[in-house]
C-alpha cells in the first residue's frame, strides 16, 4: 500500500509541477486554458505569480511529503485543491455552470483524494 501512496503523492506533485511550470513559462496560454484572460501586463504578471504560486506550493508540499519524510505536508496540496474545488462549486451555485467547469472540478477533487490518501498511508510508513 505504501507504493500506491507514493505514486499518489508523485502524481499530485508532477501534475502541480507541470501546471506551475506552464504558468511561469506561458502565463497567457495557461490563463486561457483556465478561462482567465490577461487584460494587461499587470494581469499577465498576476497570472504568473498567483496561479503559478498555487501550483508550485502544491509541488513543494508533495515533494516534502514524498522525499522529506513529512507526509503531513501533502495536506497543504489537499487544502489548496479543496479550496479551488469549493470556489468552483460556489461559482456554479451562484452564477450557474459555465461550459467546461466539470473537468477542473474533477481534477481538483482527484488531487484532494490522492493527497489525503497519500498523507494517511505515508504516515503509517
N, C-alpha and C positions, 0 to 999 in steps of 0.2 A: 504494500500500500504506500510505502514511503516513496517509491519511484514514481507512482502516479501523482503524488503530491508535488514532487519535484518538477515533474512535467507540467503540472497545472501552474506552478509558480513561474516556470520558464515561459510558458505561453503568455501569461499576463505580462511578464517583463518584455518579451520580444514584441508583442503587439504594441505595447506602450512605447518601446524604443523606436520602432518603425514609424509610428504615428508622430512621435515627438521629433524625430529627425526630419520627416517630411514637412512638419510645421516650421522648423527652423530654416530648412533649405528653400521651400516653396510655400510660404505662408498664404499667398493669394489662392493658389490651387487647393491647398488644404482647406482654407476657409470656404471656397466654392463647394467642395465636396461635402462640407458640413452645413451648407446653406447660409454661410456668413460672408458678407462682402466687405472688402477693404475699401471704404469710401474715400480714404485719404492716406497720405504717408503715415500719419499717426495711427490710423486703423490697421494698416499693414504691420506696423510695429507692435500694436496691441495683440494682433493675431499671433505673431511670432512669440511674443513674451508670455501672454496669458494662456493661450491654448497650448503652446509648447511646454510651459511650466506644468500644466495639468498632467500631460503625458509623461514628461521626464520625471516628475515626482513619483508617479506610479512605477516607472522603470527603476528608480533608486530604491523604492520600498520593496519591490520584488527582488532586486539583486541582493539587498541586505538580508532579506529573509532566506534567500536561497544559498548565498555564498558566505554570509556573515554570521550564520548561526543564530539569527534573531527572527524566528518565524513570525512573531507578533508584528513585525514591521509591515508585512504584506496587508495587514488590516488597513493601513493608510491607503493603499490602492483600492481596497473594498469600499472605504468611505468615499473616496473621490468618485469612483464609478457609480456608487449607490446614489450619491447626491445628484450626479448628472442624470441618472435614470429618473429620479424623483422630480427633478426640474422639468424633464421632458414630459413626464406623466401629468404634472401640474399644467403644463402648457396645453396638452391635449384636452384636459378638462376645461380650462379657461378659454382657450382660443379655438378648439377643435383640432382634429388630427390633420396636419399637413401631409402632403404626399411625401413618402419616403421616411416617415418618422419611425416606423416599426423596426427597420434594420438597426439604427443606432440604439434603440431601447433594448433589443435582443442582445446586441453586442455588450452593452453596459451591464445588463443583468448577468450575462455569461461571465464577464470579468469579475463581478461580485461573487458569484458562486464559486468560480475557480479560486479566487483569493481566500474566501472563507474556508474552503476545503483544504487548501494548502496550509493555511495558518494552523488549522486544527491538527492535521496529520503530521506536519513538520514539528510541531510542539511535542508530539508523542515520541519523536526521534526515531 
